[in-house]
Structures are given as C-alpha cells and as structure tokens.
Amino acid sequence: MSASARRLAAPAVPVLLALLALPLAACGGGGREPVQEDAGCYAVDARFCNGTESQYAATCVVNPDETVIADPPTKASLTVAPYAQEVYRRYLEADGLPAKQITALAATANGTLWAGTSAGLARLDTTQTPPRFVAAAGTPGTSGITALAVESGENLVVGLEGSVGYVRAGVWEDELVIPGAGVTAVAQEGSATWVGTSHGLYRVSYPIVTADDTRTEEIRALAVQSTGAVLVATATGLHRGSLGFWGPVVGLPSNDVRAVASLSDRSALVGTAAGLAVLDEAAVAETIRGGVGALPFEDVTAVAVDTAGVRLVGFARGAARPRDGVWHLYLSRRWTPADTVTAVALADGVAYLGTAEGLGQIATIPMTLAEKAVYYETGTEARHVRMDGFVTTDVLLTDPDDLAQGAHYPGDEDNDGLWTQMHIGALCLGYAATGDETLYQYAKRSLKNMFLEIDVPAAWNPAIDGYVARSLVREDETVLWQQKLAEPERWRGPVEYQGVNYLWKNDTSSDEVVGHYFGYGLYYDLCAQDEAERQEIRDHVARLTDYILKGCFYLIDEDGEPTSFGQWGPEFVNEGFASNVGSRGLNGTEIMSHLRVAYHITGDPRYEQAFQYLVQAHAYDQNVLKAHDYMKVAIINHSDDELLFLSYYPLLRYEPDPARRALWQEAVTKSYDDEPWPLRPERNPAWAFIYAYANGSGAKVESAIADAARTLKEYPLDLRQYFVDNTGRMDYVVHEKLDRFKDPQFTTVPPADERRVHKWNSNPFAVKDGGDVNGSAELSSSHWLLAYYLGLYHGFIE
C-alpha cells in the first residue's frame, strides 16, 4: 500500500487544547519533558494530571510502582500429572532396513519387531543405541518379503514371492516352494502353516503342501483364531473354517476385506473398505465405521491388535489407534513416512507403521510439562536465535530429517519484535514461577534487541525517535543482509549504531507494538534485577509512548504518515475504517493497554491523562468491553484474537480501579464465551489462562484450565511445519462457512498433534494447512512456552 493511500485525514483533538495551560498540581514532579504539539495535533502533557483541575484526571497515582498488580481473589488449580508423550522416529536403509519399502510387519510375544521389505527381512535390535535393524541370517537374504506371521515364541513364518520359509532363532530354515507363486499372506495354526496366494489357498505341513481347491481367488490376509478356526480375507468377503470347509462371515461393513488380526479371546479384528468389524468367533459383535467419535477414515489397509487388546489401524491415508476414548489419527510426515500405510504392528506398546517410504515408530515416554518446556527451550535456543537475541519463529532446514546435524537458517519475520517479546514474556513468567536463572539470562539477552528496534531508527533519523522498527538485520548476517539491501522499499539503512551497521524494516504494524508493551511490562515486573535495568525499560517505553502520543495516537512512519496498521486515534477507531471491519474493539483495546503499561512502568501522569481522555471523551472503555461484538462483524481473524488477548492481559494486570477492572473481566469473558465464534472451543491454552486470570474460579474456569492442559500435553514435540491435509476426515464436520482465506474449516478443533503447528495466530479449525510435505521449516516454541508459563506463574496448573 502506498504512503498516500495509507494517509487518513489529519487527526485533530481540540477538546484537549484548552487544557494545555493548566499547571501541574497534585501528582508531584513533572516527569519527562512533554512531547511538543505538532501540525494541528496535540501532545498529552504531564500538566493534565492535576487532580481537581483536569476533567480527565479521574485516577492519579503518585507512584504506580507501588500499586498492587491485580490478581483474582481465588484461583482454580489443576495438578497436571506426568503423561504419555508420543515421540516419532523414521527408519530407513541407513538404520539397517534392507529397503525402505515396507511390505509386512510382525511382532513376537516378547516384543521383537520384524520388518519385511522389498529387499529382505530384518529385526529391530533395541539393545543398540539408537536401535537399528539387523538382517536375518542365511538365505534368501535379499528376496522381497510379501507376508509375515509369528510361528511360535520368537519364530516367524515368512512369505516370499514364490515360496514360504521360516526364521528360527534369527536364522532362515525350511524354505518351501508354493505352486504358482504369488504369496500374499501367511498364518500359523499349530504345526501347520496357511499360505494365501494371488490364485488360492494352501496348507503346509512340512514338507507337504496341500492346495485348498475350494478357495481359488486372491487371498488378501489370513488369521487363525484361538479356537483354531482360520479367517480368510478376500475381495468378496471374509470366510471362516478350515481346509475345504468354509462359511461366509455376514454383517461386515463391506465384503471388500483387506486385513484381519486375531485376539486371544476368540475374537478378531477385521478391516474392510468401509471400516472395521469385531468378531466374536463367527459372529460380528461390533462394527466401527467412520464418523464423529468413530474412525477418521474407512479405507482400511492393515490392522493389528496386541495382547492388551489395543487396536492399530492403517488406512490409505494415515493410521489410527484409540487414545482417551477416541481414535487418534497419525497423518502427515510428522507421524508417517508416507500417507498410505501398508502394514502395522504393535510391540510393547509401540506402534509401527510401514509405508513405501520407510517405517514409522510411534512410542510414548513419560513426561511432565516442565520437562517438555525444557525440551522446547533447548530446541529454540539451538536453532531460532539470531542477532544474539531475536527469536525468529521459523527456520529453514537443509535436512528436515536431521535437526541435530543439519544446517538451519533463521530468517527475519515481519513481526520479529512481537514474537521475541512474546518469548521474553514467557521467559519472565517462567523465571518468576521457577527461579531458573537461565530463563532470566535468555530474557535479558533478547531484551537488548528490543531496545535496538527503537534505537536504530532513531540513529537513522532523530526526528522519529521513539518509532519502533518492524525488524532488524545486522551486517554480519551475510545472506539476510544482502537480501534486504535489495529491498529498499521496505528496508532502511544501512545505519550505524554503537559501531555496528543495521538495516531496519518500516511500516511497523500494531502487532509489533502490542508485543513490545506486553514484553516490557513482564520484564519490568518479573525479570529486572536492579534500577539500571528498570530505568532502561522506562526510557524506551517512554520514547515509544511519547512518539505515539505525538502522532495523536498514530504511529507515524518515516515518511510522515501513519503506518498501515499502527492507528489508534479516535477518528480511525470510532469513526473511520476500523469501526466497520471489527478493529474498533481491537485497536481501542490495544491503545488502552499500552497506556496502562506505560503509566505502570514510568509513573508519568501524562499517560494516565491520555488514558482518561480516551475513556471519557471517546468511550474507549466501551470499545474494550464490546471488542468481541465489534470483531465478530467480520469473519474470524485469529491473528487479531492473539493481539486482543495480549492486550487484555496488561489491562487486567495493571488496572487500579476495581470497577473498571470488572469491565475488562467482562470483555475477556465475552471474547472467550460469547457467540458467534467464541474462543473457548479452540482450547487455546494461552487465552484460556488469561480468561482464568480474569475470572479466578468457577466451573467455566476449571473447564478452560482443563482444556489448556489438554492442548499443552497434546502439542507435538516435533515443531517442523509439515503440511497436514485432513481433507475427507469423517470424524469431523466441515463448517458451512469458509475461513477468512476462503479455505474449508471444521466445526470443532482436532487435537494439536493432528493439525499443523502454529503460534496461536492461525486457524486451528483449518482442514488443511502448514508448510511443505517434508517439514522444511521449524517453528519456535515461544507460543507454547508463553501459555505454559502463564498457567504456571498464576497457579492455574502445577
């Protein structure tokens, strides 16, 4: 957008001009020098806060540092016990597999996993660190494996293209040729082996091979029930019986049967083209179809059941097993090497998913949220910090499969300051909650870059002292430096500051400003160790706030015009474009929050005066109260929800007036609970804890905290930005309305580990979203850490 297109009518607020001559009275010392009046605009001056002489001085606190930071009188609290965190690993040829194409899997009673591939058979050796596959000894060695079954104990029956063999004590034995070749399935019944082929069924009682002339179709799968009955899966139905005597199993979801697995209690699990069936001997006891609360897909390709009765199902897209009473879907490269699952197995509670692109292993480890926080912090520190403090949200990975050794390239983001200040806020909340000195050191380091976002533009042009840059690049960031030098329309400089050259990005958004006030307030309260640290924050907050006030509640860019989104003046918020698209509530809440932070940190009464002016002359308190109503006139914008809640939090934290804080509490509650588009169904832990902070206790607060804990636990350890395509899922309903990008969305939110990872500013209802298939970019953990430490600091979780 051009500068001229962004200009609004020159803001004018004549109602205050008559107050400029009033003397400073009750509030004591004069504070900083007042910002000068400019071009028909006004400057909020310390003289306005003089108690009785100013109509807008309803609140005047001499030393705001001594005001009580608000906290709910009572708190709901949830103890989050250690939980089962799912972790994923992919196995390829480099890990000992004979080939990456998995054709069959089998798990023995002792938990040994065998993988059949297109080039041989191998056993997973868990005694090695890390575990590796070891090829079976002897011949046929590199032959393609077509089927696997457990013979007894640790011994296997192995189907090959033209024969069936046995592996005993890890060594090949007794290979037998099957007439007509084309082995597709094997199963063991006592001392006899059943062999399915592309043209019929055979029974092997070594060394005799007997054909069953009654079954001449392609056999897809075989299983032997504990009663001794054999189950034969075909494209035209499931048959049960023994040699020459078969009866059809009726009542299946479909007669297109693809897979079958027997259980020790005479039952069996059957996979079809239309879902699952559970047999009780010969009868169908249960059918499980796709739908809400049921299977995500019906196109079953493989099934497995362990001795505990846990079920694992492979589909043409992904795999699933029950978790917390519902089917949990594993889809995308986060969980499967390829979408189509060709074989599944369960061994000692670990799920294995075979595909044409390798073997996926999904294990669970006991973990606490505190341990998860350390894991996330470690990854973010290792790969997401640039310029000695900027926490960039996305890094590009040269080798997405090797986070430890592969190169990574942190780039700049449009709102580096917002993301870094959210990270600073998280660290300070964590430091206050845990006393971990490392968190303080990380926050202190990053804060220096936030000061630079104000100092560098001022060094470039002293006339814009207080302007905050959108992002910075330093000259030693060679690749980024060259890229940004080639974009002069958005990047200014080079400019030297304290002996170092920088480029800085203009057209700063309100997003960036929201982040700065949020992070500065929390660092000032919870991390600052001495007066020198506090004074440096005061200086930068005052410069930024004065610059906004000098611009009549607009952030004036270096071209002399308001930035595209840094606009909070009454003409824009109450009367202009913002009032028609939902920004009235958001922008109004933002500036009220900023002024509360500035007054709390600096003690300068001019900021309280400006706050009172916006309330009393322009009803900005009502903009805050009705923010949800205003924002919902437009289609839901999750980025705006993020900015709103990051602004709500300082308002709640620093509001000294109990009556007005009650308004803020009501505003938060409306945003979280009111139709249309309440935020509660998103189960966003950050907004849930801010909602809890506003309300303290009660059934709805307890429910929000439980939802928050659920999402914190569900969030995947792997933060690579995989493209996740949930199109066609039958367990979720697609909403009749598209999202703001005209993309489909669900009516309810899938678990966090079944959708793309995002930093709370994207649509969790999205049907498909994310980066590329391989996860070539990784997201930082700042958003998760902020949510976790909010809950921990305020005592909502422990």
Salt bridges, closest charged atoms under 4 A:
ASP45 OD1 - ARG47 NE 3.00
ASP65 OD2 - ARG538 NH2 3.81
ASP71 OD2 - LYS75 NZ 3.20
ASP71 OD1 - HIS794 ND1 3.86
GLU86 OE2 - ARG321 NH2 3.52
GLU86 OE1 - ARG323 NH1 3.44
GLU86 OE1 - HIS328 NE2 2.98
ASP95 OD1 - ARG89 NH2 3.07
GLU151 OE2 - ARG168 NH2 2.72
GLU173 OE1 - ARG168 NH1 3.13
ASP174 OD2 - ARG168 NH1 2.90
GLU189 OE1 - ARG203 NE 3.93
GLU217 OE2 - ARG215 NH2 3.01
GLU217 OE2 - HIS239 NE2 3.99
ASP256 OD1 - ARG220 NH1 2.29
ASP256 OD1 - ARG258 NE 3.09
GLU281 OE1 - ARG240 NH2 3.96
GLU281 OE2 - ARG266 NH1 2.75
GLU286 OE1 - ARG311 NH2 3.96
GLU298 OE2 - ARG289 NE 2.99
ASP299 OD1 - ARG258 NH1 2.58
GLU357 OE1 - LYS100 NZ 2.88
GLU381 OE1 - ARG445 NH1 2.81
ASP388 OD2 - ARG474 NH1 3.06
ASP401 OD2 - ARG90 NH2 3.04
ASP401 OD1 - ARG333 NH2 3.05
ASP412 OD1 - LYS484 NZ 2.77
ASP414 OD2 - ARG470 NH2 3.45
ASP414 OD1 - LYS505 NZ 2.34
ASP416 OD2 - ARG386 NH2 2.71
GLU453 OE1 - HIS516 NE2 2.67
ASP455 OD1 - HIS540 NE2 2.97
ASP455 OD1 - ARG543 NH1 2.84
ASP465 OD1 - ARG543 NH2 2.75
ASP476 OD1 - ARG474 NE 2.90
GLU477 OE1 - ARG386 NH1 2.89
ASP507 OD1 - ARG6 NH1 3.82
GLU512 OE2 - HIS516 NE2 3.75
ASP525 OD1 - HIS600 NE2 2.74
ASP525 OD2 - ARG653 NE 3.08
GLU531 OE1 - ARG534 NE 3.54
GLU531 OE2 - ARG538 NH1 2.48
GLU536 OE1 - LYS448 NZ 3.34
ASP546 OD2 - ARG32 NE 3.05
ASP546 OD1 - ARG606 NH2 2.98
GLU558 OE2 - ARG492 NH2 3.02
ASP559 OD2 - ARG6 NH2 3.22
GLU561 OE2 - ARG7 NE 3.44
ASP604 OD2 - ARG606 NH2 2.85
GLU608 OE1 - ARG596 NH1 2.65
ASP629 OD2 - LYS670 NZ 3.30
ASP641 OD1 - LYS632 NZ 3.50
GLU655 OE1 - ARG596 NE 3.13
GLU655 OE2 - ARG660 NH1 3.99
ASP657 OD2 - ARG660 NH1 3.92
ASP673 OD1 - ARG680 NE 2.58
ASP674 OD2 - LYS670 NZ 3.62
GLU682 OE2 - HIS638 NE2 3.09
GLU714 OE2 - ARG710 NE 2.70
ASP718 OD1 - ARG720 NE 2.85
ASP731 OD2 - ARG729 NH2 2.73
ASP753 OD2 - ARG323 NH1 2.81
ASP753 OD2 - HIS328 NE2 3.60
GLU754 OE2 - HIS328 ND1 2.61
GLU754 OE1 - ARG729 NH2 2.74
ASP769 OD2 - ARG756 NH1 3.27
GLU778 OE1 - ARG383 NE 2.72
GLU778 OE1 - HIS384 NE2 3.01
